[in-house]
Amino acid sequence: MQALELTDIKSFMNQFLKSDIFDHFLLQEAVITSAASYVIDGRINKGFYGEGELKELGLADKKFLPFGMLRNNFFDLIKGKKTPSSFKFILLLSPENLKRTLESISSSFTENDITGVFINIHYQNQLLSLTTGISYRVFSVDKTLDNEWDRLVRQFLKQHDIPFEEL
């Protein structure tokens, strides 16, 4: 796990809410506190979609909606003259990207060993931070996946010119 301060809040928020660079992540939860508090559970309401629609949207094997499907809603909740008091987004790797990541680093873990690989974005008291995390289904003292995930997130931020400092 690592904690980073995202130092250019305006630039990050433009990329986060106006571009597709985070769209491939799934949304587990979002909480936005402004005039009211909005709590969004990213779990797919399978009853809302027909089976064919779930397949067509690529959601049949997922538990959570892709961030990109909700990004415009979040933009509408956050935009305006006043900055929200706080917000939190919990994003996780899709099953496909988890499998690809495990293969690319030749990890001894399988997708069945991992509950989730997370990025947590939190804003409060004019501080925007990003923390990483992995939730395991199995006990292990092996931290190579954690270290590699931290490295991949830093690389992702650098690729997209998102300035950060380690906390």
N, C-alpha and C positions, 0 to 999 in steps of 0.2 A: 504494500500500500504506500502510496505517496500522496502528498498534499502540495498543490501548486497554487500560487496566486496568479490569476489572469490579470495582467497589469494594464491592459488597454480595454476597459470595459465597453466603451462605445463600439470599437472595432469588433470585439468578440461578439457582442449582441447582434450586430449587423450580420456577421457571418452565421451565427447560430440561428437567427430567426428569418433571415432573408436569402440564405443560400442553401444548397442541398448537401453541404459537407457532412452534416450529422444525420442525414436522412436514413442511412443504412443501419443506424442503431435502433433498437426497440425501446419504447418508453414504458418503464415500469410504473413510474409515478411522477406527477408534477404537483407542486404546491406553489401558488402565487398569492401573495398577500399585498393587497392595495386597499381600496375603499372597502372591499370585502375579501374574504379568503376563498380561493378556488382550489379544490383538491380534485385532481384528475387521476383516476386509476386507469392505467394503460392496458389493463386486461381486455382482451377481445370479448365482446358480448356476442357469442356465436349465434344467439337467437335473433340478432339484428340482421344477420346475413343468411342468405340461402346457401346450400352446399356448393352450388355452382359458382356463386359469387365469391365465396371464400377461396376456392381454387383459382378463379380468375384474378383475384387480387393478390394471390400468393400468400394467403393467411391460413390455409388449411392446417399446416403443421406448426403454427405459432400460437403462443399463449398471449403475447402482447402485440399491440399495434406498432408499426414502424413510426418513428418520430416524425418522419416526413408527412404522414397522413394527418398529423395534428399541428404541425408547425405554424400554419396560418392562423389557427385558433389562438395559439400562444402569442403570436405577434399582436393580434387584436386585443388580447388581455393586457399586454405589457406596454404597448405604444401609448403615447400621450405626453402631456406636459409634465406630469409628475411621475417620478420613478417609483416602482413598487417598493414597499417597505422591505420585502424579502421575497425570494423565490428559491425553489429547489427543483432540480430535475434529476431523476435517476434513470440513466440510460444503460442498456446492456447489449452485449453482442448477440446477434441473431444466431440461431443454431448453425447456419451455414458458415458464418464468419468465425464462430467458435471452432468449428471443425477445421477450417482453413488455417486459423491461427495455430492450433495445436500441431497440425501437420507441418507448417512452415518453420516451427521452432523445434521440431522433432521431440515433442514432449512425450513423457511416459504416461501422462494422463489421457483419458478418453473423455468424450462428451458426457458420458454417463457418470464420470467422477466429479463433474462441475455443475453446480446449481446455477451460477451466473458469473459473468465477467462484467464489471460495472465501471461506469464513469458517473460520478456525482458532481453536479454543478450547483453551487450554492452562492446566493447573494444576500448579504445582510451587513448593515452598518458601513455601507460604501466599500465593502470588500467582496470581490468575486473570486471564488476559489473552485478548484477542481480536485477531487480526490479519486483515486482508483481503488478497486477492490475486487477480490475474487471470493466467491462462496463455494466451498467444496462439500460434496456429499461424503467424502472419505477423509479420514485423518491422515495427514502427511506432514513430515517436517521438511520436506523438499520445497524450497521457496523459489526454484528456478522459474516456474511459470509466473509467479508474482513479479519477480524482477524483470522478466521479459515483457510482461504486460505494461509495467511502468515505463520501460524503454520504448515500447511501441506507441504509447500515448504521447510521450515527449516528442517522438519522431513525427507523429501525426500533427501535433500542434506546430512544430517547426515547418513542416511541409505546407501548412496553410497560413504561415506567417502570423501565428497567434503568439504574442509575447507572454512569457510567464517567468516567475521566479519560484524557486523551491521554498516552501515554508518550513 
